[in-house]
Amino acid sequence: MARSTYISGNLTQKQIGFMLLLDDYEMDIFTLQDLKEQLGGQADDINELVENLVHKNILSRIERGKYCRYNFRDEKVIGSFLIPDGAIAYWSALHHYGLTERFPNTVFVQTTKAKQDKSVFGVYYKFVKINKSRQGGIVTEGYGNHSYRITSPEKTIADCFDLTQYSGGYAELIRAFAIATLDSDRLIEACRALHNLAVTKRMGYLAELCGKKELSRFIDFAKKQVNEKYNLLDPVGSEEGPFINDWKLRLNIPEENITGIINDQY
């Protein structure tokens, strides 16, 4: 990152020096604790210095103790920064991977911590709390201070089938599954972490219907998980439709409609 030139009669020499230090350390988003650890002995009066720069619209406050440069607005970086173990997930991750053209108005963040939903710089963040045992399948994207955590494609798909209300719509999710390039082993791992047999059966049925040969190991795994209980293909749909004995599913979406959704690819 190139060092910026700070010319303003509004800034003191100490404030200019501080901003140049941020340039040197390539810090665009940070906590007060980050600054204190990074700057060491140069961190005297850091709270007051940062708040003065916020007042002068040089820095922006994200929330208490968390700040960024005034023009920094990367939603994925901010979303995963808002909570220590946060990861961009669900519909937001589907869109990131190009698996949906529908743009979510909310940034979905998965976390094992409880955090209230909030708006930051006009963007709404929805925090979805999960059990720690379901947390695997996280990858890091971006670089340096601009890096962020996001669920892998396999975990994203499995999570969306698990909590369909955060997926952008069931038809859109079926289409996303059809076009996604997925790894059998990682998808199996994601399903094992969820402990949701209905989700495994639904994805196994769809993988077989789509003819996804790369998921043959996953299909075999899913067939071994089939129990005696019938589940609806669309969990929020009506109790109707034919029963598929091999998968113990009730097709409350006609198979010709599913095929139409699959073939209606971007």
Phi and psi restraints in degrees (value plus and minus 20) as a CYANA .aco file:
   2 ALA   PHI     -92.5   -52.5
   2 ALA   PSI     125.4   165.4
   3 ARG   PHI     -90.1   -50.1
   3 ARG   PSI     112.0   152.0
   4 SER   PHI    -101.2   -61.2
   4 SER   PSI     140.6   180.6
   5 THR   PHI    -125.3   -85.3
   5 THR   PSI     100.4   140.4
   6 TYR   PHI    -127.3   -87.3
   6 TYR   PSI      82.0   122.0
   7 ILE   PHI    -137.9   -97.9
   7 ILE   PSI      86.6   126.6
   8 SER   PHI    -178.8  -138.8
   8 SER   PSI     108.9   148.9
   9 GLY   PHI     -88.2   -48.2
   9 GLY   PSI     -30.1     9.9
  10 ASN   PHI    -103.3   -63.3
  10 ASN   PSI     -37.3     2.7
  11 LEU   PHI    -124.0   -84.0
  11 LEU   PSI     118.3   158.3
  12 THR   PHI     -99.5   -59.5
  12 THR   PSI     145.3   185.3
  13 GLN   PHI     -81.3   -41.3
  13 GLN   PSI     -56.0   -16.0
  14 LYS   PHI     -85.3   -45.3
  14 LYS   PSI     -60.6   -20.6
  15 GLN   PHI     -87.7   -47.7
  15 GLN   PSI     -60.9   -20.9
  16 ILE   PHI     -82.2   -42.2
  16 ILE   PSI     -63.7   -23.7
  17 GLY   PHI     -81.3   -41.3
  17 GLY   PSI     -58.9   -18.9
  18 PHE   PHI     -84.6   -44.6
  18 PHE   PSI     -64.0   -24.0
  19 MET   PHI     -84.9   -44.9
  19 MET   PSI     -55.1   -15.1
  20 LEU   PHI     -87.7   -47.7
  20 LEU   PSI     -53.8   -13.8
  21 LEU   PHI     -84.7   -44.7
  21 LEU   PSI     -59.9   -19.9
  22 LEU   PHI     -79.9   -39.9
  22 LEU   PSI     -59.2   -19.2
  23 ASP   PHI     -80.5   -40.5
  23 ASP   PSI     -68.1   -28.1
  24 ASP   PHI     -80.6   -40.6
  24 ASP   PSI     -60.4   -20.4
  25 TYR   PHI    -107.9   -67.9
  25 TYR   PSI     -18.2    21.8
  26 GLU   PHI      32.1    72.1
  26 GLU   PSI      32.3    72.3
  27 MET   PHI    -130.3   -90.3
  27 MET   PSI      90.5   130.5
  28 ASP   PHI    -123.9   -83.9
  28 ASP   PSI     -40.8    -0.8
  29 ILE   PHI    -162.9  -122.9
  29 ILE   PSI     115.6   155.6
  30 PHE   PHI    -185.0  -145.0
  30 PHE   PSI     142.4   182.4
  31 THR   PHI    -124.3   -84.3
  31 THR   PSI     143.4   183.4
  32 LEU   PHI     -80.3   -40.3
  32 LEU   PSI     -56.0   -16.0
  33 GLN   PHI     -86.0   -46.0
  33 GLN   PSI     -59.5   -19.5
  34 ASP   PHI     -76.2   -36.2
  34 ASP   PSI     -65.9   -25.9
  35 LEU   PHI     -82.3   -42.3
  35 LEU   PSI     -65.0   -25.0
  36 LYS   PHI     -83.5   -43.5
  36 LYS   PSI     -58.9   -18.9
  37 GLU   PHI     -91.0   -51.0
  37 GLU   PSI     -57.9   -17.9
  38 GLN   PHI     -94.6   -54.6
  38 GLN   PSI     -60.6   -20.6
  39 LEU   PHI    -109.5   -69.5
  39 LEU   PSI     -39.6     0.4
  40 GLY   PHI      37.4    77.4
  40 GLY   PSI    -141.7  -101.7
  41 GLY   PHI     -87.0   -47.0
  41 GLY   PSI     -33.3     6.7
  42 GLN   PHI    -106.3   -66.3
  42 GLN   PSI     -13.8    26.2
  43 ALA   PHI    -114.1   -74.1
  43 ALA   PSI      -4.7    35.3
  44 ASP   PHI     -81.3   -41.3
  44 ASP   PSI     116.2   156.2
  45 ASP   PHI      37.9    77.9
  45 ASP   PSI      10.5    50.5
  46 ILE   PHI     -84.2   -44.2
  46 ILE   PSI     -57.9   -17.9
  47 ASN   PHI     -79.7   -39.7
  47 ASN   PSI     -68.9   -28.9
  48 GLU   PHI     -85.5   -45.5
  48 GLU   PSI     -59.8   -19.8
  49 LEU   PHI     -83.0   -43.0
  49 LEU   PSI     -66.2   -26.2
  50 VAL   PHI     -84.9   -44.9
  50 VAL   PSI     -64.3   -24.3
  51 GLU   PHI     -83.6   -43.6
  51 GLU   PSI     -56.6   -16.6
  52 ASN   PHI     -84.4   -44.4
  52 ASN   PSI     -57.9   -17.9
  53 LEU   PHI     -91.5   -51.5
  53 LEU   PSI     -50.3   -10.3
  54 VAL   PHI     -85.4   -45.4
  54 VAL   PSI     -64.8   -24.8
  55 HIS   PHI     -80.2   -40.2
  55 HIS   PSI     -52.1   -12.1
  56 LYS   PHI    -111.5   -71.5
  56 LYS   PSI     -10.3    29.7
  57 ASN   PHI      40.1    80.1
  57 ASN   PSI      13.0    53.0
  58 ILE   PHI    -116.2   -76.2
  58 ILE   PSI     -55.6   -15.6
  59 LEU   PHI    -139.9   -99.9
  59 LEU   PSI     141.6   181.6
  60 SER   PHI    -142.6  -102.6
  60 SER   PSI     121.3   161.3
  61 ARG   PHI    -108.4   -68.4
  61 ARG   PSI     105.2   145.2
  62 ILE   PHI    -102.2   -62.2
  62 ILE   PSI     -71.5   -31.5
  63 GLU   PHI    -181.6  -141.6
  63 GLU   PSI    -198.8  -158.8
  64 ARG   PHI     -74.1   -34.1
  64 ARG   PSI     102.2   142.2
  65 GLY   PHI      61.9   101.9
  65 GLY   PSI     -20.5    19.5
  66 LYS   PHI    -145.6  -105.6
  66 LYS   PSI     111.4   151.4
  67 TYR   PHI    -159.6  -119.6
  67 TYR   PSI     146.1   186.1
  68 CYS   PHI    -171.5  -131.5
  68 CYS   PSI     149.2   189.2
  69 ARG   PHI     -84.3   -44.3
  69 ARG   PSI     134.6   174.6
  70 TYR   PHI     -78.6   -38.6
  70 TYR   PSI     -53.4   -13.4
  71 ASN   PHI    -120.9   -80.9
  71 ASN   PSI      -9.4    30.6
  72 PHE   PHI    -106.3   -66.3
  72 PHE   PSI      99.4   139.4
  73 ARG   PHI    -159.7  -119.7
  73 ARG   PSI       8.4    48.4
  74 ASP   PHI     -88.6   -48.6
  74 ASP   PSI      90.8   130.8
  75 GLU   PHI     -85.6   -45.6
  75 GLU   PSI     -57.1   -17.1
  76 LYS   PHI     -90.9   -50.9
  76 LYS   PSI     -60.8   -20.8
  77 VAL   PHI     -85.4   -45.4
  77 VAL   PSI     -65.8   -25.8
  78 ILE   PHI     -83.5   -43.5
  78 ILE   PSI     -62.3   -22.3
  79 GLY   PHI     -79.6   -39.6
  79 GLY   PSI     -66.7   -26.7
  80 SER   PHI     -96.4   -56.4
  80 SER   PSI     -38.3     1.7
  81 PHE   PHI     -99.3   -59.3
  81 PHE   PSI     -43.7    -3.7
  82 LEU   PHI     -89.0   -49.0
  82 LEU   PSI     -41.2    -1.2
  83 ILE   PHI    -162.1  -122.1
  83 ILE   PSI     118.0   158.0
  84 PRO   PHI     -73.3   -33.3
  84 PRO   PSI     -61.0   -21.0
  85 ASP   PHI    -127.5   -87.5
  85 ASP   PSI       1.5    41.5
  86 GLY   PHI     -87.8   -47.8
  86 GLY   PSI     124.2   164.2
  87 ALA   PHI    -158.8  -118.8
  87 ALA   PSI     115.8   155.8
  88 ILE   PHI     -82.2   -42.2
  88 ILE   PSI     114.0   154.0
  89 ALA   PHI    -170.9  -130.9
  89 ALA   PSI    -199.9  -159.9
  90 TYR   PHI      33.8    73.8
  90 TYR   PSI    -155.4  -115.4
  91 TRP   PHI     -76.9   -36.9
  91 TRP   PSI     -58.4   -18.4
  92 SER   PHI     -81.7   -41.7
  92 SER   PSI     -60.8   -20.8
  93 ALA   PHI     -92.0   -52.0
  93 ALA   PSI     -57.7   -17.7
  94 LEU   PHI     -75.6   -35.6
  94 LEU   PSI     -66.0   -26.0
  95 HIS   PHI     -86.2   -46.2
  95 HIS   PSI     -60.1   -20.1
  96 HIS   PHI     -77.9   -37.9
  96 HIS   PSI     -60.6   -20.6
  97 TYR   PHI    -105.7   -65.7
  97 TYR   PSI     -14.6    25.4
  98 GLY   PHI      53.5    93.5
  98 GLY   PSI       4.3    44.3
  99 LEU   PHI    -114.9   -74.9
  99 LEU   PSI     -21.2    18.8
 100 THR   PHI    -171.7  -131.7
 100 THR   PSI     123.1   163.1
 101 GLU   PHI    -111.8   -71.8
 101 GLU   PSI     -32.2     7.8
 102 ARG   PHI     -95.0   -55.0
 102 ARG   PSI     104.7   144.7
 103 PHE   PHI    -111.2   -71.2
 103 PHE   PSI     100.7   140.7
 104 PRO   PHI     -92.3   -52.3
 104 PRO   PSI     118.0   158.0
 105 ASN   PHI    -102.1   -62.1
 105 ASN   PSI     -26.5    13.5
 106 THR   PHI    -140.5  -100.5
 106 THR   PSI     122.7   162.7
 107 VAL   PHI    -115.7   -75.7
 107 VAL   PSI      97.9   137.9
 108 PHE   PHI    -110.6   -70.6
 108 PHE   PSI     108.0   148.0
 109 VAL   PHI    -143.9  -103.9
 109 VAL   PSI     103.0   143.0
 110 GLN   PHI    -113.7   -73.7
 110 GLN   PSI     118.9   158.9
 111 THR   PHI    -175.9  -135.9
 111 THR   PSI     138.0   178.0
 112 THR   PHI    -113.7   -73.7
 112 THR   PSI     -21.5    18.5
 113 LYS   PHI    -121.0   -81.0
 113 LYS   PSI     136.1   176.1
 114 ALA   PHI    -105.9   -65.9
 114 ALA   PSI     107.8   147.8
 115 LYS   PHI    -168.6  -128.6
 115 LYS   PSI     117.1   157.1
 116 GLN   PHI     -93.7   -53.7
 116 GLN   PSI     118.5   158.5
 117 ASP   PHI     -79.5   -39.5
 117 ASP   PSI     129.4   169.4
 118 LYS   PHI    -177.5  -137.5
 118 LYS   PSI     142.6   182.6
 119 SER   PHI    -124.9   -84.9
 119 SER   PSI     116.3   156.3
 120 VAL   PHI    -152.8  -112.8
 120 VAL   PSI     100.8   140.8
 121 PHE   PHI      33.6    73.6
 121 PHE   PSI      18.4    58.4
 122 GLY   PHI      63.1   103.1
 122 GLY   PSI     -17.5    22.5
 123 VAL   PHI    -128.1   -88.1
 123 VAL   PSI     113.7   153.7
 124 TYR   PHI    -113.5   -73.5
 124 TYR   PSI     109.8   149.8
 125 TYR   PHI    -132.5   -92.5
 125 TYR   PSI     106.4   146.4
 126 LYS   PHI    -127.7   -87.7
 126 LYS   PSI     100.0   140.0
 127 PHE   PHI    -119.7   -79.7
 127 PHE   PSI     100.7   140.7
 128 VAL   PHI    -128.0   -88.0
 128 VAL   PSI      93.0   133.0
 129 LYS   PHI    -105.4   -65.4
 129 LYS   PSI     111.6   151.6
 130 ILE   PHI    -146.5  -106.5
 130 ILE   PSI     144.5   184.5
 131 ASN   PHI     -91.0   -51.0
 131 ASN   PSI     128.7   168.7
 132 LYS   PHI     -79.0   -39.0
 132 LYS   PSI     -51.8   -11.8
 133 SER   PHI     -85.5   -45.5
 133 SER   PSI     -37.1     2.9
 134 ARG   PHI    -117.0   -77.0
 134 ARG   PSI     -11.1    28.9
 135 GLN   PHI    -104.8   -64.8
 135 GLN   PSI     -32.5     7.5
 136 GLY   PHI     -81.4   -41.4
 136 GLY   PSI     157.7   197.7
 137 GLY   PHI      56.9    96.9
 137 GLY   PSI      14.6    54.6
 138 ILE   PHI    -124.7   -84.7
 138 ILE   PSI     114.8   154.8
 139 VAL   PHI    -140.4  -100.4
 139 VAL   PSI     140.0   180.0
 140 THR   PHI    -130.2   -90.2
 140 THR   PSI     110.8   150.8
 141 GLU   PHI    -144.4  -104.4
 141 GLU   PSI     151.6   191.6
 142 GLY   PHI      61.6   101.6
 142 GLY   PSI    -187.7  -147.7
 143 TYR   PHI    -166.4  -126.4
 143 TYR   PSI     127.3   167.3
 144 GLY   PHI      30.2    70.2
 144 GLY   PSI    -150.6  -110.6
 145 ASN   PHI     -89.5   -49.5
 145 ASN   PSI     -30.5     9.5
 146 HIS   PHI    -121.6   -81.6
 146 HIS   PSI      -5.9    34.1
 147 SER   PHI    -100.9   -60.9
 147 SER   PSI     136.4   176.4
 148 TYR   PHI    -171.5  -131.5
 148 TYR   PSI     137.0   177.0
 149 ARG   PHI    -113.4   -73.4
 149 ARG   PSI     122.6   162.6
 150 ILE   PHI    -169.7  -129.7
 150 ILE   PSI     125.9   165.9
 151 THR   PHI     -88.2   -48.2
 151 THR   PSI     123.8   163.8
 152 SER   PHI     -84.4   -44.4
 152 SER   PSI     142.8   182.8
 153 PRO   PHI     -74.7   -34.7
 153 PRO   PSI     -61.6   -21.6
 154 GLU   PHI     -85.7   -45.7
 154 GLU   PSI     -65.6   -25.6
 155 LYS   PHI     -87.3   -47.3
 155 LYS   PSI     -57.1   -17.1
 156 THR   PHI     -78.7   -38.7
 156 THR   PSI     -68.9   -28.9
 157 ILE   PHI     -82.0   -42.0
 157 ILE   PSI     -68.4   -28.4
 158 ALA   PHI     -81.9   -41.9
 158 ALA   PSI     -62.5   -22.5
 159 ASP   PHI     -82.7   -42.7
 159 ASP   PSI     -59.2   -19.2
 160 CYS   PHI     -87.6   -47.6
 160 CYS   PSI     -56.9   -16.9
 161 PHE   PHI     -89.5   -49.5
 161 PHE   PSI     -48.2    -8.2
 162 ASP   PHI     -94.6   -54.6
 162 ASP   PSI     -62.7   -22.7
 163 LEU   PHI    -145.5  -105.5
 163 LEU   PSI      58.3    98.3
 164 THR   PHI     -84.1   -44.1
 164 THR   PSI     -41.6    -1.6
 165 GLN   PHI     -85.2   -45.2
 165 GLN   PSI     -35.2     4.8
 166 TYR   PHI    -126.4   -86.4
 166 TYR   PSI      -4.8    35.2
 167 SER   PHI    -121.9   -81.9
 167 SER   PSI     -31.6     8.4
 168 GLY   PHI      71.2   111.2
 168 GLY   PSI     -11.6    28.4
 169 GLY   PHI      99.6   139.6
 169 GLY   PSI     122.2   162.2
 170 TYR   PHI     -89.3   -49.3
 170 TYR   PSI     -60.7   -20.7
 171 ALA   PHI     -81.2   -41.2
 171 ALA   PSI     -61.3   -21.3
 172 GLU   PHI     -84.2   -44.2
 172 GLU   PSI     -54.8   -14.8
 173 LEU   PHI     -90.3   -50.3
 173 LEU   PSI     -61.6   -21.6
 174 ILE   PHI     -79.7   -39.7
 174 ILE   PSI     -64.1   -24.1
 175 ARG   PHI     -83.3   -43.3
 175 ARG   PSI     -61.6   -21.6
 176 ALA   PHI     -81.0   -41.0
 176 ALA   PSI     -63.1   -23.1
 177 PHE   PHI     -81.6   -41.6
 177 PHE   PSI     -60.1   -20.1
 178 ALA   PHI     -85.3   -45.3
 178 ALA   PSI     -57.2   -17.2
 179 ILE   PHI    -113.5   -73.5
 179 ILE   PSI     -31.9     8.1
 180 ALA   PHI     -90.8   -50.8
 180 ALA   PSI     121.4   161.4
 181 THR   PHI    -113.8   -73.8
 181 THR   PSI      91.5   131.5
 182 LEU   PHI    -142.9  -102.9
 182 LEU   PSI     132.3   172.3
 183 ASP   PHI    -121.0   -81.0
 183 ASP   PSI     107.3   147.3
 184 SER   PHI     -75.9   -35.9
 184 SER   PSI     -68.6   -28.6
 185 ASP   PHI     -83.6   -43.6
 185 ASP   PSI     -61.0   -21.0
 186 ARG   PHI     -90.3   -50.3
 186 ARG   PSI     -52.8   -12.8
 187 LEU   PHI     -90.7   -50.7
 187 LEU   PSI     -58.9   -18.9
 188 ILE   PHI     -80.7   -40.7
 188 ILE   PSI     -65.2   -25.2
 189 GLU   PHI     -80.1   -40.1
 189 GLU   PSI     -61.4   -21.4
 190 ALA   PHI     -84.8   -44.8
 190 ALA   PSI     -59.9   -19.9
 191 CYS   PHI     -88.1   -48.1
 191 CYS   PSI     -59.6   -19.6
 192 ARG   PHI     -82.5   -42.5
 192 ARG   PSI     -57.2   -17.2
 193 ALA   PHI     -88.6   -48.6
 193 ALA   PSI     -53.0   -13.0
 194 LEU   PHI     -93.1   -53.1
 194 LEU   PSI     -52.1   -12.1
 195 HIS   PHI      35.0    75.0
 195 HIS   PSI      24.7    64.7
 196 ASN   PHI    -148.6  -108.6
 196 ASN   PSI      75.7   115.7
 197 LEU   PHI     -82.9   -42.9
 197 LEU   PSI     -54.3   -14.3
 198 ALA   PHI     -81.3   -41.3
 198 ALA   PSI     -61.4   -21.4
 199 VAL   PHI     -83.0   -43.0
 199 VAL   PSI     -64.0   -24.0
 200 THR   PHI     -81.4   -41.4
 200 THR   PSI     -63.5   -23.5
 201 LYS   PHI     -84.9   -44.9
 201 LYS   PSI     -63.1   -23.1
 202 ARG   PHI     -81.2   -41.2
 202 ARG   PSI     -66.0   -26.0
 203 MET   PHI     -90.2   -50.2
 203 MET   PSI     -55.1   -15.1
 204 GLY   PHI     -82.1   -42.1
 204 GLY   PSI     -65.6   -25.6
 205 TYR   PHI     -80.4   -40.4
 205 TYR   PSI     -66.9   -26.9
 206 LEU   PHI     -86.6   -46.6
 206 LEU   PSI     -58.2   -18.2
 207 ALA   PHI     -82.4   -42.4
 207 ALA   PSI     -60.5   -20.5
 208 GLU   PHI     -88.2   -48.2
 208 GLU   PSI     -63.5   -23.5
 209 LEU   PHI     -83.0   -43.0
 209 LEU   PSI     -58.0   -18.0
 210 CYS   PHI     -95.1   -55.1
 210 CYS   PSI     -34.1     5.9
 211 GLY   PHI      47.5    87.5
 211 GLY   PSI      17.6    57.6
 212 LYS   PHI    -101.5   -61.5
 212 LYS   PSI      69.2   109.2
 213 LYS   PHI     -82.6   -42.6
 213 LYS   PSI     -49.3    -9.3
 214 GLU   PHI     -87.3   -47.3
 214 GLU   PSI     -33.6     6.4
 215 LEU   PHI    -125.0   -85.0
 215 LEU   PSI       3.2    43.2
 216 SER   PHI     -79.7   -39.7
 216 SER   PSI     -59.8   -19.8
 217 ARG   PHI     -86.6   -46.6
 217 ARG   PSI     -58.2   -18.2
 218 PHE   PHI     -86.2   -46.2
 218 PHE   PSI     -61.4   -21.4
 219 ILE   PHI     -80.8   -40.8
 219 ILE   PSI     -64.1   -24.1
 220 ASP   PHI     -80.0   -40.0
 220 ASP   PSI     -63.6   -23.6
 221 PHE   PHI     -81.0   -41.0
 221 PHE   PSI     -66.3   -26.3
 222 ALA   PHI     -83.5   -43.5
 222 ALA   PSI     -58.5   -18.5
 223 LYS   PHI     -83.1   -43.1
 223 LYS   PSI     -54.1   -14.1
 224 LYS   PHI     -91.8   -51.8
 224 LYS   PSI     -36.6     3.4
 225 GLN   PHI    -110.6   -70.6
 225 GLN   PSI     -29.2    10.8
 226 VAL   PHI     -82.6   -42.6
 226 VAL   PSI     107.4   147.4
 227 ASN   PHI    -127.9   -87.9
 227 ASN   PSI    -189.8  -149.8
 228 GLU   PHI    -105.5   -65.5
 228 GLU   PSI     -32.9     7.1
 229 LYS   PHI    -102.2   -62.2
 229 LYS   PSI     112.4   152.4
 230 TYR   PHI    -104.5   -64.5
 230 TYR   PSI     118.6   158.6
 231 ASN   PHI    -141.5  -101.5
 231 ASN   PSI     130.2   170.2
 232 LEU   PHI     -90.7   -50.7
 232 LEU   PSI     122.1   162.1
 233 LEU   PHI     -82.6   -42.6
 233 LEU   PSI     -68.7   -28.7
 234 ASP   PHI    -117.4   -77.4
 234 ASP   PSI      88.6   128.6
 235 PRO   PHI     -82.6   -42.6
 235 PRO   PSI     -40.6    -0.6
 236 VAL   PHI    -128.0   -88.0
 236 VAL   PSI     -11.0    29.0
 237 GLY   PHI    -105.2   -65.2
 237 GLY   PSI    -197.9  -157.9
 238 SER   PHI     -99.8   -59.8
 238 SER   PSI     138.4   178.4
 239 GLU   PHI    -102.1   -62.1
 239 GLU   PSI      59.3    99.3
 240 GLU   PHI    -176.9  -136.9
 240 GLU   PSI     149.5   189.5
 241 GLY   PHI      85.5   125.5
 241 GLY   PSI     144.6   184.6
 242 PRO   PHI     -91.1   -51.1
 242 PRO   PSI     136.0   176.0
 243 PHE   PHI    -117.0   -77.0
 243 PHE   PSI     113.4   153.4
 244 ILE   PHI    -123.5   -83.5
 244 ILE   PSI      84.1   124.1
 245 ASN   PHI     -84.6   -44.6
 245 ASN   PSI     -59.0   -19.0
 246 ASP   PHI     -80.4   -40.4
 246 ASP   PSI     -52.5   -12.5
 247 TRP   PHI    -130.9   -90.9
 247 TRP   PSI     -21.4    18.6
 248 LYS   PHI      30.0    70.0
 248 LYS   PSI      31.9    71.9
 249 LEU   PHI    -145.7  -105.7
 249 LEU   PSI     129.5   169.5
 250 ARG   PHI    -128.4   -88.4
 250 ARG   PSI     100.2   140.2
 251 LEU   PHI    -102.7   -62.7
 251 LEU   PSI      67.0   107.0
 252 ASN   PHI    -102.6   -62.6
 252 ASN   PSI     -14.5    25.5
 253 ILE   PHI    -139.8   -99.8
 253 ILE   PSI     100.9   140.9
 254 PRO   PHI     -74.3   -34.3
 254 PRO   PSI     121.5   161.5
 255 GLU   PHI     -80.6   -40.6
 255 GLU   PSI     -53.3   -13.3
 256 GLU   PHI     -86.0   -46.0
 256 GLU   PSI     -51.8   -11.8
 257 ASN   PHI     -89.5   -49.5
 257 ASN   PSI     -59.7   -19.7
 258 ILE   PHI     -82.8   -42.8
 258 ILE   PSI     -64.5   -24.5
 259 THR   PHI     -81.8   -41.8
 259 THR   PSI     -58.4   -18.4
 260 GLY   PHI     -83.4   -43.4
 260 GLY   PSI     -60.7   -20.7
 261 ILE   PHI     -84.1   -44.1
 261 ILE   PSI     -63.8   -23.8
 262 ILE   PHI     -82.7   -42.7
 262 ILE   PSI     -61.3   -21.3
 263 ASN   PHI     -98.8   -58.8
 263 ASN   PSI     -35.7     4.3
 264 ASP   PHI    -106.8   -66.8
 264 ASP   PSI      45.4    85.4
 265 GLN   PHI    -112.9   -72.9
 265 GLN   PSI     138.3   178.3
